[in-house]
Amino acid sequence: MELRQLTVLGHSIRVAVRPGTDAGPPLLLCNGIGASLDLLQPFVEALDPRIGVVRFDVPGVGGSPDPRVPYNFPLLAHGVGRMMTALGFASYDVLGISWGGGLAQQLALQQPRRCRSLVLVSTATGSLMVPAPPRVLRKMVTPQRYRDADYAVQVAAELYGGQMRDRPDDVRRLMHAHSRVGSRRGYLLQLLAGAGWSSLPALPFLRQPTLILAGDDDPIIPLVNARIMARLIPHARLHVYRDGHLGLVTSADVLAPLIADFLRG
């Protein structure tokens, strides 16, 4: 894996590239709110080494300094396209998890000739979605779970569901052992980037083959959202797995081969 700092649209962006052993477009990973690229390391390790992987920290998260001005999904998608060009990739597949699933949908809509296929994990359609219960949403509006490991363990079952209900202490390893914490301002700007944004009206216009992965116990993104997306995206298929919101890392051994099969056709 190669770590780099790229300047994109005037912002310093931390990027990690794992070259694939086969030629072909890499898989671009778009992470959840407040999460640095390190959080997805278990998934990258489980993914077929023939597939190249690109990860990055959005401005204000992990190793990417705060942006000077607020941004939205269309502007961020433009910047990500510039980042992929700077890395030498004319086309790519994209996987988005949670908040990053919104960015992934925006990339697929905004750059249809470059984005070859789409994987949506534990995500929904933005402001027009079936929301989580208020008690869950209240815990999502601050980055405390990234800054306080004890608090993260305390809320892990209620927030993430799935395996975290039985092993909440695992959240220390997943979210605190190696991840880099961004600023409070960076977290707020991520929240604002998605405010008022929704992909719902545009989903019928997506033309990429799309794999939708959803946990059967995800308190943050109720399963009905995945079913709605699967009905509206023309070339989508839905796979429901037995886990929660963090299934991409806690069930990486199961989901990574499924994703690899989808990407390799």
C-alpha positions in Angstrom: 0.0 0.0 0.0 1.2 3.5 -0.9 0.2 6.5 1.1 0.3 9.9 -0.6 -0.7 13.5 0.0 -2.3 15.0 -3.1 -3.3 18.6 -3.7 -6.8 18.6 -5.2 -8.7 21.9 -5.9 -6.3 23.5 -3.4 -6.9 21.0 -0.7 -4.4 18.5 0.7 -5.9 15.0 0.5 -4.5 11.9 2.1 -4.7 9.0 -0.3 -3.9 5.2 0.0 -3.4 3.1 -3.1 -3.1 -0.7 -3.2 -2.2 -1.7 -6.7 -4.0 -4.7 -8.1 -2.1 -7.7 -9.5 -4.3 -7.6 -12.6 -4.7 -4.7 -14.9 -8.1 -2.9 -14.8 -10.0 -0.1 -13.1 -9.4 0.1 -9.3 -12.1 0.1 -6.7 -12.5 3.6 -5.2 -13.7 3.4 -1.6 -15.9 6.3 -0.1 -16.0 6.1 3.7 -18.7 6.9 6.3 -18.9 10.2 8.1 -16.0 11.0 10.4 -14.1 7.8 9.4 -10.6 7.8 8.1 -9.4 5.5 5.3 -7.8 3.3 8.0 -11.2 2.0 9.2 -11.7 0.0 6.0 -8.3 -1.9 6.2 -10.0 -5.2 7.2 -12.1 -5.1 4.0 -9.1 -4.2 1.8 -7.1 -7.1 3.3 -10.0 -9.5 2.6 -10.5 -8.2 -1.0 -9.2 -10.2 -4.0 -5.6 -8.9 -4.5 -6.2 -8.8 -8.3 -8.4 -5.7 -7.7 -6.6 -2.4 -7.0 -8.0 -0.2 -4.3 -8.0 3.6 -3.8 -9.0 5.1 -0.4 -8.9 8.7 0.7 -9.7 11.0 3.6 -12.2 13.7 2.8 -11.2 17.2 3.9 -11.2 17.6 7.6 -11.0 13.8 8.3 -8.0 11.7 9.2 -4.9 12.9 7.4 -6.7 15.5 5.3 -6.6 19.0 6.8 -9.8 21.1 7.2 -11.1 22.7 4.0 -11.1 26.5 3.9 -14.7 26.7 2.8 -17.8 24.3 3.1 -18.4 21.9 0.2 -21.3 19.8 -1.1 -21.5 16.4 -2.8 -21.3 17.7 -6.4 -18.2 19.7 -5.6 -16.6 16.8 -3.7 -17.4 14.4 -6.5 -15.7 16.8 -8.9 -12.6 16.9 -6.6 -12.6 13.1 -6.4 -12.6 12.9 -10.2 -9.6 15.2 -10.3 -7.9 13.0 -7.7 -8.4 9.9 -9.7 -7.1 11.7 -12.8 -4.0 12.7 -10.8 -3.5 9.1 -9.8 -3.6 8.0 -13.5 -7.0 6.3 -13.5 -9.3 7.1 -16.4 -12.1 4.8 -15.1 -12.9 3.1 -11.8 -15.5 1.2 -9.9 -16.8 2.9 -6.7 -18.0 1.5 -3.4 -19.6 3.8 -0.8 -20.5 3.0 2.7 -23.0 5.0 4.8 -22.3 8.8 4.2 -19.9 7.7 1.5 -22.7 5.9 -0.3 -24.2 9.3 -1.0 -20.9 10.4 -2.5 -20.7 7.2 -4.5 -24.1 7.8 -6.0 -23.2 11.4 -6.9 -20.0 10.1 -8.6 -22.0 7.6 -10.6 -24.5 10.3 -11.7 -21.9 13.0 -12.3 -19.2 10.9 -14.0 -21.1 8.1 -15.8 -18.4 7.5 -18.4 -15.7 7.1 -15.8 -17.6 5.2 -13.1 -18.0 1.7 -14.4 -20.0 0.0 -11.6 -21.4 0.9 -8.2 -21.4 -0.9 -4.8 -23.6 0.7 -2.1 -23.2 -0.6 1.4 -25.2 0.4 4.5 -26.4 3.5 2.8 -29.5 5.4 1.6 -30.7 8.3 -0.5 -29.9 11.3 1.7 -32.5 13.6 3.0 -35.4 11.7 1.4 -35.0 8.4 3.1 -36.6 6.3 5.9 -34.6 7.7 8.9 -33.1 6.0 11.9 -35.0 6.4 15.3 -34.4 9.8 16.9 -32.3 8.2 19.7 -29.9 6.9 17.1 -29.7 10.2 15.1 -28.9 12.2 18.3 -25.7 10.1 18.7 -24.8 10.6 15.1 -24.6 14.4 15.1 -21.4 14.6 17.1 -18.0 12.9 16.5 -17.8 11.7 20.2 -17.7 8.0 19.3 -14.5 8.7 17.3 -12.9 10.7 20.1 -13.8 8.6 23.2 -13.3 4.8 23.0 -15.3 4.2 26.2 -18.3 6.1 24.8 -18.0 4.2 21.5 -18.2 0.9 23.3 -21.2 2.2 25.3 -23.2 3.1 22.2 -21.9 0.4 19.8 -24.8 -2.0 20.1 -27.5 0.7 19.8 -25.7 2.5 16.9 -24.3 -0.3 14.8 -26.3 -3.4 15.6 -25.2 -6.8 14.2 -22.1 -8.2 15.7 -21.6 -5.1 17.9 -24.6 -6.3 20.0 -22.6 -9.2 21.3 -19.1 -7.8 21.1 -19.3 -4.0 21.6 -15.7 -3.9 22.8 -14.6 -4.8 19.2 -15.3 -1.1 18.4 -12.1 -0.2 20.2 -10.0 -2.1 17.7 -12.1 -1.1 14.6 -12.4 2.6 15.3 -9.7 3.5 17.7 -6.6 1.2 17.3 -5.5 2.6 14.0 -7.9 5.2 12.7 -7.0 8.9 12.7 -9.5 11.3 14.1 -10.4 14.5 12.2 -11.5 17.8 13.6 -14.9 18.7 15.0 -15.2 21.3 12.2 -14.4 18.6 9.6 -17.2 16.5 11.0 -19.6 19.4 10.9 -18.7 20.1 7.3 -19.4 16.5 6.3 -22.8 16.8 7.9 -23.5 20.0 6.1 -22.4 18.5 2.7 -25.3 16.1 2.8 -27.9 18.6 4.2 -30.7 18.8 1.7 -29.1 16.4 -0.8 -31.0 13.4 -2.1 -30.4 11.0 -4.9 -33.9 9.6 -4.9 -35.3 11.5 -8.0 -32.2 10.5 -10.0 -31.9 6.8 -9.2 -33.9 5.7 -12.3 -31.2 7.4 -14.4 -28.3 5.4 -13.0 -26.9 3.1 -15.7 -24.1 1.4 -13.9 -24.5 -2.2 -12.7 -25.2 -1.8 -9.0 -24.7 -4.1 -6.0 -26.6 -3.0 -2.9 -25.5 -4.6 0.4 -27.5 -4.1 3.5 -27.4 -5.6 7.0 -30.5 -7.2 8.5 -29.8 -5.3 11.8 -28.7 -1.8 10.9 -30.1 0.8 13.3 -28.6 3.8 11.4 -29.9 2.8 7.9 -33.1 0.8 8.1 -33.2 -2.1 5.7 -36.3 -0.6 3.8 -34.0 2.0 2.3 -32.0 -0.6 0.5 -35.1 -2.2 -0.9 -36.3 1.2 -2.2 -33.0 1.8 -4.0 -33.0 -1.7 -5.5 -36.4 -1.1 -7.0 -35.5 2.3 -8.4 -32.0 1.6 -9.9 -32.5 -0.1 -13.2 -29.5 -2.5 -13.1 -29.4 -3.2 -9.3 -29.4 -6.3 -7.2 -29.8 -6.5 -3.5 -28.0 -8.7 -1.0 -29.0 -8.7 2.6 -26.4 -10.0 5.0 -26.7 -11.0 8.7 -24.9 -8.2 10.4 -25.2 -4.5 11.2 -24.0 -1.1 10.0 -20.3 -2.0 10.1 -20.7 -5.3 8.3 -18.2 -4.3 5.6 -15.5 -4.7 8.2 -17.0 -7.0 10.7 -18.1 -9.5 8.0 -15.4 -8.7 5.5 -14.6 -12.3 5.0 -18.1 -12.9 3.7 -18.7 -9.6 1.8 -15.3 -9.1 0.2 -15.6 -12.2 -2.0 -19.1 -11.3 -3.0 -18.0 -7.8 -4.0 -15.0 -9.2 -5.9 -17.3 -11.6 -7.9 -19.6 -8.7 -8.8 -16.7 -6.4 -9.9 -15.0 -9.1 -12.0 -18.3 -10.0 -13.7 
